[in-house]
Amino acid sequence: MLITKEKLPAILFFIVSEIMYSFELTYLKLPSAFYNVLLCVTFILFVMSFLQSQWDMSKLIKVGIMLLIGLGVYLSSKESLYLMLLFSAIVMNNLSYKEAVKTIFVTRLVMTLLIILSSIVGIIPLNKMVVSKGIFGSALGYGLGYIHPNNLAQAIFVLCSLYLCINYDSIKKRKLVVILLIDAISYEVTKSKTSCIILLIICMLLFLNNDFTSKIIKKFTMPYLSIVIGLSIFGPMLYTFSTGKLQSIVYSLNGYLNGRFVNASNMFISFPITLFGKIINLDYLQRMYGYNVIDNGYVFLLFDYGIIGFLLIVFLYFYSIRKLIQKNLNVFVLIIVGFLSLGMMENVIRAMFMNFTMIFWYEFINSQRNNMFEEKL
């Protein structure tokens, strides 16, 4: 990878942001003062990257709309995570997708290994715990430095997804076999079903790697994601307000989803939905219901970033996926769909520390025609 002066700020942006966020959901914590310094550095790097980019009027208008909404979310919620998501997409004007995912992969791999090794040598807890599986009972899993075994499974899912994106144009079956082996080990250690099953399905579809897979992606991706997002938002509402036969169906579905609806429904009962979002007081949920973990990523998006912030993210994903499908970039599409599927069960969409697919929002910003896209890759 040739690093030019135009690319350097964007590459450093991803390195610093990955270092800043890699210790979230772990027993290793950065001092708040150091975290704030890194946050300021990422903002400076974003500005440097922005000023070194070549912008036409179409791109500037799109970026302006994104940043205006991002500023509204920040002023309402005082949450910097939303702006960081948008910054990640905007700095892509100076990088190819392969350069970005390589940078994120190497940085995150180092951070993940550091966390796991720290737990093995006893610096932080190994975190052996019984994990509830709802109607499926419980299982013994290890977090290896992460607060919950699910978080470790998600970290491995992210690394495998990044590796697949790096090799989007040359995925050999032996590489998929290695990914599946890692996926099996991840399940044995964490007993986390969702992320491991999603990675398994992605690999199976990539094994086919033919017209059948392309037809499935083109025909079912948009309807499937519409169902996932609709069910994630309206499921908790129906759990609270439905009656009769519909209530019985929703209650049964809640059991299969390990209580995701009932936990998310507490948000709708306890807090208002705003236009640009508010930070949710999880301590209040703990006092009122004895539980404050909301695993439904879409409900968290809606309350944290508001109706406008939520709709922008959904629009950017749908627009980007449509463009990537048109360009037959099936690996990228499958990885994005994997993360959006995981978002129904885990809070992985709203922040960079468990998601990197916001870089593909650049599809909305990009005004190049398809025949110029290879240069971007």
C-alpha positions in Angstrom: 0.0 0.0 0.0 1.6 3.3 -1.2 1.0 6.0 1.5 0.9 9.4 -0.1 0.5 12.7 1.8 -3.2 12.8 0.7 -3.8 9.4 2.1 -1.9 9.7 5.4 -4.4 11.7 7.4 -7.2 9.3 6.5 -5.0 6.3 7.4 -4.0 7.8 10.7 -7.7 8.7 11.3 -8.6 5.0 11.2 -5.6 3.9 13.3 -6.2 6.4 16.1 -9.9 5.8 16.1 -9.4 2.1 16.3 -7.0 2.5 19.2 -9.4 4.9 20.9 -12.4 2.5 20.7 -10.8 -0.9 20.8 -10.9 -1.1 24.6 -14.7 -0.5 24.8 -16.5 -3.5 26.2 -13.3 -4.8 27.7 -11.7 -4.8 31.1 -8.8 -2.6 29.8 -9.9 1.1 29.9 -8.2 4.2 28.6 -7.9 7.1 31.0 -10.6 9.6 30.2 -8.1 12.4 29.6 -6.2 10.2 27.1 -9.4 9.2 25.4 -10.3 12.9 25.0 -6.9 13.7 23.5 -7.3 10.9 21.0 -10.8 12.2 20.2 -9.4 15.6 19.4 -6.6 14.0 17.3 -9.2 12.1 15.2 -11.1 15.4 14.6 -7.9 17.1 13.5 -7.0 14.2 11.2 -10.5 14.3 9.7 -10.2 18.1 9.0 -6.8 17.5 7.4 -8.1 14.7 5.2 -11.1 16.8 4.2 -9.0 19.7 3.2 -6.6 17.5 1.2 -9.5 15.9 -0.8 -10.7 16.8 -4.2 -14.4 17.8 -4.0 -16.9 18.5 -6.7 -20.1 20.3 -6.0 -22.2 17.1 -5.9 -20.0 15.5 -3.2 -19.8 18.7 -1.2 -23.6 19.0 -1.1 -24.0 15.4 0.1 -21.2 15.7 2.7 -22.8 19.0 3.9 -26.2 17.3 4.4 -24.6 14.5 6.3 -22.6 16.8 8.6 -25.5 19.0 9.2 -27.6 16.1 10.5 -24.6 14.8 12.4 -24.2 18.2 14.1 -27.9 18.2 15.0 -27.4 14.8 16.6 -24.3 15.9 18.5 -26.0 19.1 19.8 -29.1 17.2 20.9 -27.4 14.1 22.4 -23.9 15.4 23.2 -22.8 12.1 21.6 -19.7 12.1 19.4 -20.1 8.6 18.1 -22.5 9.6 15.4 -20.1 12.2 13.9 -17.4 9.6 14.0 -19.5 7.3 11.9 -20.0 10.0 9.3 -16.3 11.1 9.4 -15.3 7.5 8.6 -17.4 7.6 5.4 -16.2 11.0 4.4 -12.4 10.3 4.7 -12.9 7.5 2.3 -12.7 10.1 -0.4 -8.9 9.7 -0.1 -8.7 5.9 0.3 -9.7 2.8 -1.5 -11.9 0.3 0.3 -9.0 -2.2 0.4 -6.6 0.4 1.9 -9.2 1.3 4.6 -10.0 -2.3 5.6 -6.3 -3.3 5.7 -5.6 -0.4 8.0 -8.5 -1.3 10.3 -7.8 -5.0 10.2 -4.1 -4.7 11.2 -4.8 -2.1 14.0 -7.8 -4.1 15.4 -5.9 -7.4 15.2 -3.1 -6.0 17.4 -5.6 -4.5 19.8 -7.7 -7.7 20.0 -4.6 -9.9 20.6 -3.4 -7.4 23.3 -6.7 -7.8 25.1 -6.8 -11.6 24.9 -3.1 -12.0 26.0 -3.7 -9.6 28.9 -6.5 -11.9 30.1 -4.5 -15.1 29.7 -1.6 -13.7 31.7 -3.9 -12.5 34.4 -3.7 -8.7 34.0 -7.4 -8.5 33.4 -10.2 -11.1 34.2 -10.4 -14.2 32.0 -14.2 -13.8 32.5 -15.5 -17.3 32.6 -19.3 -17.0 32.9 -22.6 -18.8 32.4 -24.4 -17.2 29.4 -28.2 -17.3 29.3 -29.6 -18.6 26.0 -33.3 -17.9 26.8 -35.5 -20.9 25.9 -32.4 -22.7 24.8 -31.1 -22.8 28.4 -27.5 -21.6 29.3 -23.9 -22.4 28.4 -20.4 -21.7 29.8 -18.4 -19.2 27.8 -15.3 -17.1 28.1 -14.8 -13.4 27.5 -11.0 -13.5 27.5 -10.8 -9.9 28.6 -14.1 -8.8 27.1 -17.0 -7.9 29.5 -19.2 -10.6 27.9 -18.4 -13.6 25.8 -20.7 -12.2 23.1 -18.3 -9.2 22.8 -15.4 -11.5 22.1 -17.4 -13.4 19.5 -18.3 -10.1 17.9 -14.6 -9.0 17.9 -13.7 -12.2 16.1 -16.6 -11.7 13.7 -15.3 -8.2 12.9 -11.8 -9.5 12.2 -13.0 -12.3 9.9 -15.3 -9.8 8.1 -12.4 -7.4 7.5 -10.2 -10.2 6.2 -12.9 -11.2 3.7 -13.2 -7.6 2.6 -9.5 -7.3 2.1 -9.7 -10.4 -0.2 -13.0 -9.5 -1.8 -11.5 -10.1 -5.3 -9.5 -13.3 -4.5 -11.3 -15.4 -1.9 -10.1 -19.0 -2.3 -12.0 -21.9 -0.8 -9.1 -22.7 1.5 -9.3 -19.2 3.0 -13.0 -19.8 3.7 -12.1 -23.1 5.4 -9.7 -21.2 7.7 -12.4 -18.7 8.5 -14.9 -21.5 9.3 -12.3 -23.1 11.6 -11.9 -19.8 13.4 -15.7 -19.5 13.6 -16.0 -22.9 15.2 -13.3 -22.1 17.7 -15.0 -18.8 18.5 -18.2 -20.7 19.2 -16.5 -23.3 21.4 -14.9 -20.5 23.5 -17.8 -18.0 23.7 -20.9 -20.1 23.1 -22.2 -17.1 21.2 -24.6 -18.4 18.5 -25.7 -15.3 16.6 -22.4 -13.9 15.2 -21.0 -17.4 14.6 -24.1 -18.5 12.6 -24.0 -15.3 10.6 -20.4 -15.8 9.7 -21.1 -19.4 8.8 -23.9 -18.3 6.4 -21.6 -15.7 4.8 -18.9 -18.3 4.2 -21.4 -20.8 2.8 -22.7 -18.2 0.3 -19.2 -17.3 -0.7 -18.4 -21.0 -1.2 -21.1 -21.0 -3.9 -19.6 -17.9 -5.5 -21.8 -18.2 -8.6 -24.9 -16.8 -10.3 -27.1 -18.4 -7.7 -25.5 -16.4 -4.9 -25.8 -13.2 -7.0 -29.5 -13.8 -7.7 -30.1 -14.4 -4.0 -28.4 -11.1 -3.1 -30.1 -9.1 -5.8 -33.6 -10.5 -5.1 -33.7 -10.9 -1.3 -31.3 -8.4 0.2 -33.6 -5.3 0.3 -36.8 -7.2 1.4 -34.8 -9.1 4.0 -33.2 -6.0 5.6 -36.6 -4.2 5.5 -38.0 -7.1 7.6 -35.0 -7.1 10.0 -35.2 -3.4 10.7 -39.0 -3.3 10.8 -39.2 -6.2 13.2 -36.4 -4.7 15.4 -38.3 -1.5 15.8 -42.0 -2.6 15.8 -41.4 -5.9 17.6 -40.8 -4.2 21.0 -43.7 -1.9 20.4 -46.0 -4.8 19.7 -44.7 -6.6 22.8 -45.9 -3.7 24.9 -49.1 -2.8 23.3 -50.5 -5.8 21.3 -53.3 -8.1 22.6 -54.8 -11.5 21.7 -53.3 -13.7 19.0 -50.8 -11.1 17.9 -49.5 -10.8 21.5 -49.0 -14.6 21.7 -47.0 -14.6 18.4 -44.8 -11.7 19.6 -44.3 -13.3 23.0 -43.1 -16.5 21.3 -40.8 -14.7 19.0 -39.4 -12.8 22.0 -38.5 -16.2 23.6 -36.6 -17.3 20.5 -34.8 -13.9 20.4 -33.7 -14.4 24.1 -35.9 -11.6 25.5 -34.7 -8.9 23.0 -38.2 -7.5 22.7 -39.0 -7.2 26.4 -35.7 -5.5 27.1 -36.1 -3.0 24.2 -39.8 -2.4 25.1 -38.6 -0.9 28.4 -37.0 1.9 26.3 -40.3 2.8 24.6 -42.1 2.8 28.0 -39.4 4.9 29.8 -38.1 7.5 27.3 -39.4 9.8 24.6 -38.3 9.4 21.0 -36.7 12.7 19.8 -35.8 14.1 16.4 -32.0 14.1 17.0 -31.6 11.8 20.0 -30.7 11.8 23.7 -28.3 9.7 25.7 -30.3 7.1 27.5 -30.0 6.8 31.3 -29.3 3.1 31.6 -29.1 3.5 35.4 -32.8 4.3 35.4 -33.6 1.1 33.5 -31.6 -0.8 36.1 -33.5 0.7 39.0 -36.9 0.3 37.3 -36.5 -3.2 35.7 -33.4 -4.7 37.3 -31.8 -5.0 33.8 -30.2 -2.3 31.7 -28.7 -4.2 28.7 -30.5 -3.4 25.4 -29.2 -5.8 22.8 -31.4 -4.5 20.0 -29.1 -2.2 18.0 -31.9 -0.6 16.0 -33.8 0.6 19.1 -30.6 2.0 20.5 -30.0 3.8 17.3 -33.5 5.3 17.4 -33.3 6.6 20.9 -29.6 7.6 20.9 -29.6 9.3 17.5 -33.3 10.3 17.1 -35.7 9.8 14.2 -33.6 12.0 11.8 -30.3 10.3 12.8 -31.8 6.9 12.6 -33.4 7.5 9.1 -30.1 8.9 7.8 -28.2 5.7 8.8 -30.9 3.4 7.3 -30.9 5.5 4.1 -27.1 5.4 3.8 -27.0 1.7 4.2 -29.8 1.0 1.7 -28.3 3.4 -0.8 -24.8 1.9 -0.5 -26.0 -1.7 -0.7 -28.0 -0.9 -3.8 -24.9 0.6 -5.5 -22.6 -2.3 -4.4 -25.1 -4.8 -5.8 -25.1 -3.0 -9.1 -21.3 -3.3 -9.2 -21.5 -7.0 -8.3 -19.4 -6.5 -5.1 -21.1 -9.3 -3.4 -18.5 -9.8 -0.6 -19.1 -6.2 0.6 -22.8 -6.7 0.4 -22.8 -9.9 2.4 -20.6 -8.4 5.1 -22.9 -5.3 5.5 -26.0 -7.6 5.6 -24.2 -9.7 8.2 -23.6 -6.7 10.5 -27.2 -5.4 10.0 -28.5 -8.8 10.8 -26.4 -9.0 14.0 -27.8 -5.5 14.9 -31.1 -7.1 15.6 -29.6 -9.2 18.4 -26.6 -7.0 19.5 -25.9 -3.3 19.8 -23.2 -3.3 17.1 -24.4 -0.7 14.6 -24.2 2.6 16.5 -20.5 2.9 17.0 -17.1 2.2 15.4 -15.9 -0.2 18.1 -18.1 -3.0 16.8 -18.7 -1.9 13.2 -16.7 -0.8 10.3 -19.2 -1.0 7.4 -20.0 2.7 7.6 -17.0 3.2 5.3 -19.3 1.9 2.5 -21.6 4.9 3.0 -19.1 6.6 0.7 -21.2 5.1 -2.1 -23.7 7.9 -1.4 -21.0 10.6 -1.5 -19.3 9.2 -4.6 -20.4 10.8 -7.8 -18.2 8.7 -10.1 -19.7 6.5 -12.7 -19.5 2.7 -12.4 -16.7 2.5 -15.1 -14.5 4.6 -12.9 -15.1 2.5 -9.8 -12.1 0.2 -10.2 -9.9 3.1 -9.4 -11.7 3.5 -6.1 -11.2 -0.2 -5.2 
